[in-house]
């Protein structure tokens, strides 16, 4: 069920477990209550794109009130901006998104081709580490680190060492431990650039990130049914990742055209999720 309301200049649309606002996040953030995590990709203020001209950095202060004490704030930005945010939020870790197919800069930029973007994950200033959510991600499909050899059951070493060894966890004769080639997700996240995304995923937003990239942060930092906020929603990629992962979502976007695109994408993600649940 989709509910579309208009409050003065602001539009509010509810799509399943997602609530989307078309308006200025500075005005809307005080209205939304507490969330479990903020995952966002704000304007960088480094390009000539129309949406990259203005950013009210007061949003960083407002997010402190919007996020629960045991919540996270994950943000893509240049390292200078990330360092400024760290003056108010507690840094947990940082990483990079590697662009698998980077785009060439103009020669006038006098810089090498850019193949990565920085992100940082912060904890609320009042956090306790024992209360933070963390979900390690296992990726499968890689080759085992080494070939598995049959265990002969022989314990090799000097006799005095073996006499002192605690062998309670050692394997029995003939037992081969499973080595299926899984890898834990690292802080390096790989993602396609927009021209290399699938046709179904691609939108007109010029700095769109792939859903797979945002899905990593969603899974790491939140649990199912948690509430995620993106105050710079753009074309709704964070919302799509949240819905697909069984999270609730609040998105804010000031541009009406991008807002409409986000609504359509999140509605489609909700529909696909419901089909999978009933299949």
N, C-alpha and C positions, 0 to 999 in steps of 0.2 A: 504494500500500500504506500502510495506517495502522497505526501501532504505538502502543498506549496502555499506559504503565507507571505504577505508583504507587510513590513512594519516600517512606516515612513520610507526612507530610501533603501532600507535593508530588506533583502529577501532571505527567507528561511525555508529550507526544503528538508523534509525527513524522508529517507529512503531506507526502510528496514531498520537496522540498528545504527544507521549513520545519520547525523544531522549536519547539514551544510548551510553556511552563512555566506551571502554575497554582501560584502561590506568591508570596512576598515577594521583590521584586527585590534587596533588600539581602542576602538570604541566597543568591540564585541567581547574581548577577553574578560573584562570584569563581570560579564553576564553568565559565563558558562559553568562556573563551579569548578570542582577539582577533577583532574584527570590523572591517569597512571603514568603517562609518558607523552612527551612532545617529540615528534620526529618530523623534521622540516628541512627545506632547501630554500632559504630566503634569498632575496635579491643580493647580488654580489657588489653592485655599484661599480663595476669594472668594465661594462660594455655600453654600447650605444643603443641597446634595446629599450623600447619604450617603458617597460616595467622596471628597468634597472637604474632609474634615475633618482629614486627616493626611497629611503628606508628610515622610519622612525625607530631608533634603537631603544626607545622606552619599552618596546615589547619584551626585551630581555628581563627587565624588572617586573613587568606584569606577569610573566610566566612563573616567577617564583611563587606568586600567590595562586596561580592556576594549577600547579603540579603538587601532588601529594608529597609529604615529607620523605617517603621511600620511593619516589619516582625519578624518572630520567628526563634529560633534555638532549636529544641527538640532533646535530646540526651540520650540514654541509656549508662550507664557507672558505674563503681564503684564510691563510694561517694568521694574518694580522687581525681579522675579525674574531677568529676563534680565541686568540690570546686575550682580546678585550672581554669576551664573555667569561673567560676563566677568572676574571677579577671578581665576579659575582657568584659563579657556580663552581662546584667542586669537580675537577677533572677526574674522570675514571679511566678513560683510555682514548686513544686517537687511532686513526687509520686512514687508508686511501681507497678510493674507487679507481681501479685501472680501466681505462677505456680500451676495449679490444681493437677498435678501429678508429684511431684518433683522426681528427680533422686538421688540415693544414692551416696555420696562421698566415696572414698577409706578411710579406717581407717587411712592410713598414713597422710591424710590431717589434722587430729586432729581438725576438725571443725564439727559442726552439719550439717545436711542435709540442703541444700540451697533451699528455697521455694520462693524467691523473687529476683527481680532485680530492681535497682533504675533507675529512669529517672528524668530529670530536663528540664523545659521549660524556655528558656531565651528570652528576648526581645533585639532588636538591641540597642546598646549603645545610639543612638540618638532618641529613640522612644518617642512618646507622647501617653499616655494611651488612649486618646480619639480616636486615629487613629488605635488602635489595633483591630484585628478581634477576635471575641469570639462567638462561637456557642454552647450553652448548648445542651446537648444530653439527650433526654428522653428515658428511657428504660421501656418497658411495660411487663406485665405478672406477676408481683408480687402481693401478696395479699394486700388489703387495710390495712392501719395502724390500723383502727378500724371499727367496723360495723357501717353502716349508719342507723341512726334512723330517723323516720319521724319527720319533723319540725312542732311543734304545733303552731308556730307563737307567742308563749308567750315570752315576754321579762322579764327575772327574775332579780331582783336586788332591792336595796333600792330606794324608790321613788325619793329622792333628786339626786341620781346618774343617774337614768333614765331621769329625767328632764334636766340634763346637757349633756346627751349623744347625740352624732351625729349619728342618726340611718339611714342616707341616704343610706348606703350600706348594711343594714341588709336585710335578706331574707323575703319574704312574707309568709303568712300562708300556710302550706302544701308543701312548696318548699323544695326539697332535693338536696343538692349540689352533683355534680358528684364526685365519688371517685373510679377511675378505676384502682388504684394500680400502677401508673407509678412512677418511681424513676429517679431523675437526676443522671447522671453518676458522680461518685466521682473520686478522684485522685488515687484510687485503681483500677487497670485494671486487670481483670482475663484472663488467657490464658492457653491453653494446651501446655505441653512440646512436643517436636518433636515426640517422640514415640507414643503419643496419638493423634496426628493430623490425619485427614482423609488421606487415601492413595493418593487421588488426590492432596492434598496440600503439602504433605511431599516431600522434596528434599534431596540431599546428603549433603547439607550444615549442618555442625554439630551444629551450634548455631542459627538455623533458628527460627524466632518468628512467631506466628500465624498472619494471615491477620487481624483478628478481633482486635488484640491489636493495630496494626498500624492504623487501621481505626478510632479508637477513637481519636488519635492525629490529623489525617488528618481532621476529621470533626470539632474538637474543633478549630483548629488554622487557617483554610483556608476556602475560599468560592469556589463555583463552578467556574471552568475555571482559578483559581489561579495556579501559577507555583510552584511546590514542587521539591526540590533537595535532593537527597541522595548520598553523596560523597563516601559512603562505601556500595554500593548497595547489595553486596552478591548475594543471589538467587532472589532478586527482589521483596521482600514482600512489601516494601513501595510503589514501583511502581504499584503493583497489587491493593493495597488499594487506591492509588490516582486515577487510571484509573476507578475503580468501582464507585468512588465517583464523577466522572466528573471533576477531576482536570487534569492539564497538569503536565508532569513529566520529570525531567532530572536525570539520574542515572549514576554513575561512579563506575566501578569495575575493579580492577587491575588483577584479576585472570581470564584467558580466559575461563576456564571450568564453573565457576560460572556465568560469563557474558553470556555464551550461554544458561544456564538454565534460567537466568533472562529474556533474550530475548523471549524464548519460553513461559514463564509464562505470561509475559506482553502482548505478542501477543494473547494468549488465552483469557486474561481478556478483551482486546479490542474487540475481536470477540464476546464474550458473552455479552458485553455491547451493541454492535450494534444490536445483535439479540433481546435483551430486548427492545431497542428503536423502533424497527420495528415490534415487535409482536402486 
